[in-house]
Amino acid sequence: AKDQAKKLARKLRVSVTPGIDNISALALLRKAKDASALEKLVREHGLSVDLRSAGGLEDQAEAVLDAGYAKLAELVTIEDLQNEAAIRCDEIWRDNAGRRLRFKYIVGGGGKGQRVISSPAEVKSAVMDILAESKVTAKGANRNFLIELNVESTRHNEIQLIGNGQWCLSLGGRDCSVQMHEQKLLELSLTQEQLEIEIAEARKLGDKVQLATLESDLKVLARMEQEAERFGEAVRLNSVSTFESIVEGDRNYFMEVNTRIQVEHRVTEQVYKLEFHNPADPSETFQVDSLIEAMALLSVHGDRLPKPKRIVRHHAGGEVRLNATNRALQPHAGGVIASWSAPLPGEIRDDQGIGTPNPDTGAFVHYNLAGAYDSNIALVITNGQSRADILARLAQILRDTELRGYDVETNLQVHYGLLCWMIGQQPLVKPSTQFMSYYLAAVGALADVARNLDFEHAWRSLIARQSDRQAVDALSLKQTLLLRPLERLLDHAHLLAGFYGRYVGKLFQRSEERDRYQFIGNPLDTLSALYHYLALDALGGRPAAETIWDHDQAI
């Protein structure tokens, strides 16, 4: 319950997003203005609650509401909530002019039951939307929701927690800022050990700007881990949970705790394992590298388990979510997956069993992407020694993955282009949660440019300009060598964006004076990199459509 979590966080001196978490109680008090009116409601509805021990007036209203929910008593209507929300939003806007507000129902995840508003005219419909989406419109339901200042330029960081009710341990963080429609797309490990290595590298290179940024990131992460452990101990956490935060600059705000395992737990498993020591004999130990296994141990042994140590397995971990979405990241259900290459070395693939062959025949079982629940197909996970290493490994896995079928559209190439762009620009990039919207807009603009290029016409013009017959003959031998990869690259704007971001300033650069691009070194280096980038380089056993042709390879 997000409202209870925020109240507890305040008591524990954990930084929370500014806003209101008791709109239902405030709406009730607008109708029943004092304790005697609340007592009257208790008698009228036959509620079981002792208001004398409830605390202040707002706490008393909360107690009455809780008793009312148990009996499905309609103490506050949707209209009451809409009116109270309108009043409270006006108050917030008086002190925060121009800021947007976020309405968030107290239960749920994945962006469901949330709306962001920017004007009083949107309040009533937003309240109705979040309640309807959360399926709490029936009489007597708990319809409490949060009203928060929408922190516009934020990163979404989360801390993995484990506890047995007596101790609580943080297992580092994950950066989940790359998301679309409030759904995560790319999740990368964020640990103190990882940042310390990156800090040492920045210091060695004399990069003062990067050094200051990383040192600030380390302080924020350490603070989030401390707050997360404090919270876990306070609620006597006895399983595995996730402490969710948003980060703005060097400030962090607690959002909620997900009291369940999350699909991105695999990222944490790549960077840490748990070592349990026998309190009676410290030399006697065992290690656990699966959080699911740790949950089973907690369930069976509970308070018998001593607090473990976290042991570094790898310095970085990462995960991409393969979804049935088109190039604009809009859902595309209904396709059929007909084949899927086996996981590559270093790849962990959670594919819901889609890639499991028929046990009798060994054949791939066709899978219909019905899209009944969400668009997720699989999680692709790997580990590495640094953020740059993780991005490169994930990119290589996606480049070499073959996923085929009928009317199948996935975000595989979107991810591949994005990862390559990040590698070339700044592997330690800290995107905001709005990053993908801007990135897609840029890729869309790039697609417009690509659509206006006609390679066949350009090729004919090039041939026409040659006066030497030998030059014409030489060029004719190179037509497919040059045009095949270029046409494929420009046919998919996400691939084009990735190649450009990966190699601009390394293989080619823009000349401001001449307003054109020029190669850095031998142009064949760029051509070779392009063939490799598109997985068209010479590899045996692949169909001609998926590799460089032999006569082009000879050239």
Salt bridges, closest charged atoms under 4 A:
ASP21 OD2 - ARG10 NH1 2.40
ASP50 OD1 - ARG52 NE 3.30
GLU62 OE2 - LYS7 NZ 2.57
GLU74 OE2 - ARG143 NH2 3.11
ASP80 OD2 - LYS31 NZ 2.88
GLU84 OE1 - ARG30 NE 2.42
GLU84 OE2 - ARG88 NE 2.75
GLU91 OE1 - ARG88 NH1 3.48
ASP129 OD2 - ARG115 NE 3.76
GLU133 OE2 - ARG115 NH2 3.23
GLU148 OE2 - LYS6 NZ 2.89
GLU148 OE1 - LYS104 NZ 3.37
GLU152 OE2 - ARG100 NE 3.00
GLU158 OE1 - HIS156 NE2 3.89
GLU158 OE2 - ARG174 NE 2.88
GLU158 OE1 - LYS184 NZ 2.89
GLU182 OE2 - ARG102 NH1 3.03
GLU187 OE2 - ARG321 NH2 2.58
GLU193 OE2 - ARG310 NE 4.00
GLU215 OE2 - ARG203 NH2 3.19
ASP217 OD1 - ARG155 NH2 3.96
ASP217 OD1 - LYS430 NZ 2.89
GLU225 OE1 - ARG310 NH1 2.81
GLU244 OE1 - HIS156 NE2 2.46
GLU256 OE1 - LYS2 NZ 3.82
GLU264 OE2 - LYS184 NZ 2.52
GLU264 OE1 - ARG321 NH2 3.03
GLU269 OE2 - HIS265 NE2 3.61
GLU269 OE1 - ARG266 NH1 3.87
GLU275 OE1 - HIS277 NE2 2.92
ASP289 OD2 - ARG313 NH2 3.91
GLU347 OE2 - ARG349 NE 2.90
ASP350 OD1 - ARG266 NH2 2.92
ASP389 OD1 - ARG393 NE 3.28
ASP400 OD1 - ARG399 NE 2.91
GLU402 OE1 - ARG404 NH2 3.65
ASP407 OD1 - HIS332 NE2 3.12
GLU409 OE2 - HIS332 ND1 3.86
ASP448 OD1 - ARG451 NH2 2.25
ASP473 OD1 - ARG469 NE 3.35
GLU512 OE2 - ARG510 NH1 3.93
ASP515 OD1 - ARG510 NH2 2.46
ASP537 OD2 - HIS532 ND1 2.66
GLU546 OE1 - ARG488 NH1 3.55
ASP552 OD1 - HIS551 ND1 3.33
